[in-house]
Amino acid sequence: MKHIFRESPSGSAKTLLLLHGTGGNEEDLLPLADMIDPEAAVLGVRGNVDENGMNRYFRRLREGVFDEEDLKFRTQELHEFIDEASAKYGFDRDSLTAVGYSNGANIAASLLYHYERPFHSAFLFHPMVPLRSVERPDMNGLPVFIGAGSNDPICPPEETEELYGHLKESGANIELYWAEMGHQLTRDEVEQASSFYKQHAGSSS
C-alpha cells in the first residue's frame, strides 16, 4: 500500500496510523497528527480503492452503503500491511494509535470489529458502523475517541450512537464528542481528541 513513514523526532515509542477520508491521501492527516502528538512516529496509508479518481479504503455500493465483502477483504489487507510496516520500520505494534476520518475511521472501526486489540487506542472522526454481522472481540479498557457532527448528513447521529453502543458493549473506554457541525472535521473535535489522548492513549511508551 502507498504510504509514508515519519520517525519520531524524540524517539517516542508511540506511532500514529493516519487513515484519510474519501478522496484523501497518506499526507492528509499530518496536521492532525501534529496536534494530537507531535512527538509520535507517523504511518500515513493511502487507500487502495479508486472510486472515480478518489482514494478509498474499501468499495461502497452507494453513499452510506458498504460493499461488505470488499470491506472484510480490505480490512485484512490493511491489518497485514500494518504488521509488515511494523517489521520494516521497527515501530512497536502494541503502541500504535489509529487516527481516522470518515472512510478512514470506518476501516479503523472495522479493524476493531475483526481483530483483538489491533491498536493501543483509536480516534474515529465521523465514523459509521462498519458491520453488523460480526462477533466483536473483547475491547476491555481500550481507549476509543469518537468525534461526530450533530448535523452530519453523511453520518447521522443515530449511526454514531449505534457505533458508540457497540464499542461500549465490547468494553472500550470510550468518549463521544459532539460538534455542532456537519461532516467536516472541526478544531474543537481535534482539541478534545488531543486531551483524551494525553489522558488515556499517551500513557504507553
C-alpha positions in Angstrom: 0.0 0.0 0.0 1.2 3.5 -0.7 2.3 5.2 2.5 4.7 7.5 4.2 6.5 6.8 7.5 7.9 9.6 9.6 10.1 8.7 12.6 9.6 10.2 16.0 11.7 13.3 16.4 12.4 12.3 20.0 12.5 8.6 19.9 9.0 8.1 21.3 7.7 4.6 21.2 4.3 5.8 20.0 3.1 5.7 16.4 0.1 7.3 14.8 -1.6 5.4 12.0 -3.3 8.0 9.7 -6.3 7.0 7.7 -7.7 9.6 5.4 -11.3 10.3 4.2 -12.7 9.6 0.7 -10.5 11.4 -1.9 -7.6 12.0 0.5 -4.1 10.6 0.6 -1.5 9.4 3.0 -0.4 13.0 3.9 -3.9 14.5 4.5 -3.9 14.0 8.3 -0.4 15.0 9.1 -1.6 18.3 10.6 -3.9 16.3 12.8 -1.0 14.1 14.0 0.9 17.2 14.9 -2.0 18.4 17.0 -2.5 15.1 18.8 1.1 14.0 19.4 3.9 15.9 17.6 6.4 13.5 19.2 5.0 10.3 17.8 6.1 8.5 14.7 3.6 8.6 11.9 2.5 6.0 9.4 0.1 7.5 6.8 -1.5 5.0 4.5 -3.4 5.6 1.2 -6.5 3.6 0.5 -6.1 1.0 -2.3 -9.5 1.5 -3.9 -10.1 4.1 -6.6 -13.7 5.4 -6.8 -13.9 7.8 -9.8 -10.4 9.1 -9.1 -10.9 9.3 -5.3 -8.9 7.2 -2.9 -10.8 5.0 -0.5 -10.1 2.0 1.7 -12.9 -0.1 0.5 -15.7 -0.1 -2.0 -19.3 1.1 -1.4 -22.5 0.3 -3.3 -23.7 3.9 -2.8 -23.5 6.7 -0.3 -23.7 5.1 3.2 -23.9 1.5 1.9 -20.7 -0.5 2.2 -19.6 -3.4 0.0 -19.3 -5.8 3.0 -17.2 -8.4 1.2 -14.8 -5.9 0.0 -14.7 -4.3 3.4 -13.7 -7.6 5.0 -11.0 -8.2 2.4 -9.6 -4.7 2.7 -9.7 -4.9 6.5 -7.5 -8.0 6.4 -5.3 -6.3 3.7 -4.7 -3.3 5.9 -4.1 -5.4 9.0 -1.4 -7.4 7.2 0.2 -4.2 5.9 0.4 -2.7 9.4 2.2 -5.9 10.5 4.6 -5.6 7.6 5.2 -1.9 8.2 5.9 -2.6 11.9 8.6 -5.1 10.9 10.0 -2.9 8.2 10.2 0.4 10.2 10.7 -1.1 13.7 7.8 0.6 15.5 6.1 -1.0 18.4 2.9 -2.7 17.1 1.4 -2.5 20.6 1.9 1.3 20.8 0.0 2.1 17.6 -2.8 4.6 17.7 -5.3 4.8 14.8 -6.4 8.2 13.7 -9.1 8.0 11.0 -11.5 10.4 9.4 -14.7 9.4 7.6 -13.8 6.5 5.3 -10.5 6.1 7.3 -12.4 6.0 10.6 -14.7 3.3 9.1 -11.8 1.0 8.2 -10.2 1.6 11.6 -13.6 0.6 13.2 -13.7 -2.5 11.0 -10.2 -3.5 12.3 -11.6 -3.1 15.9 -14.6 -5.3 15.0 -12.4 -8.0 13.4 -9.2 -8.2 15.4 -8.4 -8.3 19.1 -6.6 -5.1 20.0 -5.2 -4.1 16.6 -4.4 -0.7 18.2 -3.4 0.6 21.6 -6.1 3.3 21.1 -8.3 4.6 18.3 -9.5 8.1 17.3 -12.5 7.9 15.0 -13.7 11.1 13.4 -17.2 10.9 11.8 -17.3 7.1 11.6 -20.2 4.8 10.7 -21.0 1.3 11.9 -18.7 -0.9 9.7 -20.5 -4.2 10.0 -23.5 -5.5 12.0 -23.0 -9.2 11.2 -19.7 -9.9 13.0 -18.9 -11.1 16.6 -16.8 -8.3 18.1 -13.7 -9.2 20.1 -13.2 -8.1 23.7 -12.1 -4.4 23.9 -11.9 -4.2 27.7 -10.3 -0.8 28.6 -9.3 0.0 25.0 -9.3 3.9 24.7 -11.5 5.0 21.8 -12.5 8.6 21.0 -15.3 9.3 18.6 -15.7 12.8 17.1 -19.1 13.4 15.5 -21.2 16.2 14.0 -24.7 16.7 15.3 -25.8 17.9 11.8 -23.7 15.4 9.8 -25.7 14.5 6.6 -23.4 11.6 5.8 -23.2 10.0 9.2 -26.5 10.6 11.1 -26.4 10.8 14.9 -28.3 7.5 15.3 -25.5 5.8 13.4 -22.9 7.3 15.7 -24.9 6.3 18.8 -25.1 2.7 17.5 -21.4 2.5 17.0 -20.8 4.0 20.4 -23.1 1.3 21.9 -21.3 -1.5 20.1 -17.9 -0.3 21.3 -19.1 0.3 24.9 -20.7 -3.2 25.0 -17.4 -4.6 24.0 -15.7 -2.9 26.9 -13.9 0.0 25.3 -13.1 3.0 27.4 -14.9 5.4 25.1 -15.6 9.1 24.8 -18.1 10.6 22.3 -17.8 14.2 21.5 -20.4 16.1 19.5 -19.6 19.2 17.5 -22.4 21.4 16.3 -21.4 20.9 12.7 -21.8 18.6 9.7 -19.3 16.1 8.3 -16.3 18.4 8.3 -13.6 18.0 10.9 -13.6 20.8 13.5 -10.8 22.2 15.6 -12.9 21.7 18.7 -13.0 17.9 18.0 -9.3 17.7 17.5 -8.6 19.6 20.7 -10.9 17.3 22.6 -9.2 14.3 21.0 -5.8 15.6 22.0 -7.0 16.0 25.6 -8.3 12.4 25.5 -5.0 11.2 24.0 -3.0 12.8 26.7 -5.2 11.3 29.4 -5.5 7.8 28.1 -3.5 7.0 24.9 -0.3 8.7 25.7 0.4 6.6 28.7 2.2 3.7 26.9 5.8 4.3 26.0 
